[in-house]
Amino acid sequence: ILIMLIPLIVVILLAAKLAVDLFSTSKNLHALDNVVVLSTKIGALVHETQKERGMTAGFLGSSGEKFKTELPVQRENVDVKLKELEVFLNSFNKNDYSSEFLENLNSGLKKVEKLSDTRNGVNSLTLNAALAIGYYTDLNKLLLKVIGTITKLSNSAAVSQQLVSYMNFLLSKERAGIERAVGTNTFAKDSFGAGMKAKFYTLIAEQNAYMDSFLKVSDLKTVEFYETNLKADSIEEVERIRKIALYSDIETKFGIDANHWFKEITEKINLLKKVEDHISQTLVITIDNEMNNANQNMIVFGLLSIFGIALTMILARTI
């Protein structure tokens, strides 16, 4: 009996360790599933605040002449997405996640509280464009930082790879949003502000760098979806206007209508949003598949362990 007891104990310990690991994996994936849904809510809010930032820049650059009817409508769109995020957070268990994640989330939500003050400053034209653009940029940076923290929560190689791909894409899209705001303000004034031309150039370079990283990390299907959908006249028009702003000898009087620039680059960013939604949906599907596999493995290995232990005990008694 003592001789048979030794391998029996080993089998029980191995089975217990395997069960704990599979349960931990399943729990981690379930937590990731919830937080990825949160990231889609944050992504939707950031997409709208990017638009508000661009319109705000054009409104201030034209001293309140341009975007005076579009801006209030866009603010309502932002408020709708903000309300959806708040409703989701009411049922979201923050305590299941790391202190870094909570710190970033709370910082982003605290920044949102200053949105009303910023809007009032814009309405009265007492807030300059640099500060207004800076507020929205800082807000989006903090919100995207929450999504960035998610990459540290995954124990799955496949999920981690998609999260890194997703994050690089979002960072590139955010630079496109800042470019929209800087360009709108510049063309509304018909001249670059102090340091704005260098910033415009840097934003384009950063977009390309993050997008290059995204394409290198992403799987073939995601790359194909990106290349298929990022084909439109608006993309060529944005490139044409970029060249006028950056490479022409003139520093003022570009002859580019701010509303036209905003419309064209918004169409491009909307295509990027389509790709963003595809990536997030693919990520959710991957997590669900991995979670189902983990649960199935837990059941199968659990049954095999019980069968093995029972068979060992029967053989021990028989011998």
Secondary structure as the mmCIF struct_conf table of DSSP 4:
data_model
#
loop_
_struct_conf.conf_type_id
_struct_conf.id
_struct_conf.beg_label_comp_id
_struct_conf.beg_label_asym_id
_struct_conf.beg_label_seq_id
_struct_conf.end_label_comp_id
_struct_conf.end_label_asym_id
_struct_conf.end_label_seq_id
HELX_RH_AL_P HELX_RH_AL_P1 LEU A 2 GLY A 61
TURN_TY1_P TURN_TY1_P1 SER A 62 GLY A 64
BEND BEND1 GLU A 65 PHE A 67
TURN_TY1_P TURN_TY1_P2 LYS A 68 THR A 69
HELX_RH_AL_P HELX_RH_AL_P2 GLU A 70 ASN A 90
TURN_TY1_P TURN_TY1_P3 SER A 91 SER A 91
HELX_RH_3T_P HELX_RH_3T_P1 LYS A 94 ASP A 96
BEND BEND2 TYR A 97 TYR A 97
HELX_RH_AL_P HELX_RH_AL_P3 SER A 99 VAL A 112
TURN_TY1_P TURN_TY1_P4 GLU A 113 LYS A 114
HELX_RH_AL_P HELX_RH_AL_P4 LEU A 115 ASN A 123
TURN_TY1_P TURN_TY1_P5 SER A 124 LEU A 125
BEND BEND3 LEU A 127 LEU A 127
HELX_RH_AL_P HELX_RH_AL_P5 ALA A 129 ILE A 150
TURN_TY1_P TURN_TY1_P6 THR A 151 LEU A 153
HELX_RH_AL_P HELX_RH_AL_P6 ALA A 157 LYS A 189
TURN_TY1_P TURN_TY1_P7 ASP A 190 ASP A 190
STRN STRN1 SER A 191 SER A 191
TURN_TY1_P TURN_TY1_P8 ALA A 194 GLY A 195
HELX_RH_AL_P HELX_RH_AL_P7 MET A 196 VAL A 217
BEND BEND4 SER A 218 SER A 218
HELX_RH_AL_P HELX_RH_AL_P8 LEU A 220 ASN A 229
BEND BEND5 LEU A 230 LEU A 230
HELX_RH_AL_P HELX_RH_AL_P9 ASP A 233 TYR A 247
BEND BEND6 SER A 248 ASP A 249
BEND BEND7 GLU A 251 GLU A 251
STRN STRN2 THR A 252 THR A 252
HELX_RH_AL_P HELX_RH_AL_P10 ALA A 258 THR A 318
#
